[in-house]
Amino acid sequence: MSTLRIVLGDQLDPRLSALDGASPEDVVLMMEVADEATYVRHHPKKIVFLLSAMRHHAAALREAGLRVDYVQLEDDGNSGSFRGEVVRAVARHRPDRVIVTEPGEWRIEADMAAWPGLLGVPVEVRPDHRFLCSRDRFAGWARGRRQLRMEHFYRDMRRRTGLLMTADGQPEGGAWNFDAENRKRLPADMPVPEPLRFAPDVGTRAVIDLVAGRFGAHFGEIEPFWFAVTRADAEAAFRHFLRVALPRFGDHQDAMRTGAPVLFHSVCSLYLNVGLLDADAMCRAAEREWRQGRAPINAVEGFIRQILGWREYMRGVYWLEMPDYAASNALAAAGRLPDLYWTGETDLHCLAECIGQTRREAYAHHIQRLMVTGNFALLLGVAPREVEEWYLAVYADAFEWVELPNTHGMALFADGGHLASKPYAASGRYIDRMSDYCRTCRYDPHRSEGEGACPFNYLYWDFLARQRARLAGNPRMALPYRNLDRMEPARIAAMRGAASALRRRLGVEP
């Protein structure tokens, strides 16, 4: 039986389920399609990463003895879409069947539903075994629960995998979660390591030229390009992180510093999300660092929680709730995303720093995304779809299955608490506590009114006042509302007036 086996651009794993049982007579189809680069205007560095990694993976599959039909953007007749290229490939190869691994995004799976009738051959969609919790297993875990909470899911995953567990089934270190130990401010004189960087090879250079010509007008800078594009280099980058950064990752994973985009983070999520790294192997390698005394448990637990907990949880929620999830808007946010998110031109130093680094690197770590750019959009009342499109476009590790629930449910609370128990709304004091950004900013993080008041501060109190009917009944919001109720009405009115004026000035509202 002749088989066409499809490998999508974020499925660059030689053990992919679509390749199980592959023989040299089968054809492996890989496709570069313009639609995937432009359905949102992805960062050029992200496009270079994906295309170069795909081309290197295709070469590795050929070296392993597989027959690869690889469609490049430059090829004559490229249809520009997955559907078009699959139709063309079936016409070329006349297979008896098509096999594909389930895609990461709902829109692609919805399109695949039409393939059998369109192609005239059976289409087998196999589970994606790269994840530690299947979609069916997550649905089973969620069934009957009144609320979904990541912490409960994470504990279940720890028990299932045995990661950081004692022989008698208890969490190592006597606690499931060491998050309280992971919020230390970064000392000004503490040196920080650099991630492992890779010079582009000839193939990547060709992709850089291609992307510069076709997508160079998108937000973001291509050069310097330093991401790994092969499995071997991605694994080297992760080993480097384990050695030089993991030991301090726990203490300072929530810290931010001007001019230091990476700090103690791994910058490996983009490799993991396209299949160049393996989630289980990463977690077990981190666990070994603790068991062998090279990293403290708060660092290792925090790192494992990001993968075993949040990453798997986000995927589970995405597939459980889509497509309706994306349409929810519990806070009725309807504002326009300010131009500063695309230009980086703002006198708020924290935003300028995080957006500027995003433009240069196609990267920001989770606190920069959640508590600076995400928090600002939440406080302004920007429509979820606009914020989500921005996050999906600008980060190299962003795919909808992970970006959407993180942004929609966690950063914007647009699902009304389905994913997180409260909004991650914060004033400028949080940013001042966890960074050095405020030291060189024209705004004072300790002032909420008058000249020089930090916009995050008066936006925060305005947000609470605007959303009182929706949020005051949330037990985790009781303290902020008690503080708001202690304020003089004139002070509240002044802050709300400043917030409204700022939203108009930024073009968020008419």
NORZI-V687187 format. One record per helix or strand of 3 or more residues. SS is the DSSP state (alpha for helix, beta for strand). FROM is the first residue (numbers start at 1). TO is the last residue. If there is no record, write none. Layout:
BEGIN
ss = <SS	SS>
from = <FROM	FROM>
to = <TO	TO>
END
This chain:
BEGIN
ss = <beta	alpha	beta	alpha	alpha	beta	alpha	beta	alpha	alpha	beta	alpha	alpha	alpha	alpha	alpha	alpha	alpha	alpha	alpha	alpha	alpha	alpha	alpha	alpha	alpha	alpha	alpha	alpha	alpha	alpha	alpha	alpha>
from = <3	17	27	34	44	67	82	97	106	115	122	135	150	172	179	202	231	246	269	279	297	324	340	349	366	384	400	428	437	455	468	475	489>
to = <6	19	31	38	63	71	93	101	112	119	126	142	161	174	181	215	244	252	274	291	321	327	343	361	380	394	411	434	440	466	471	485	505>
END
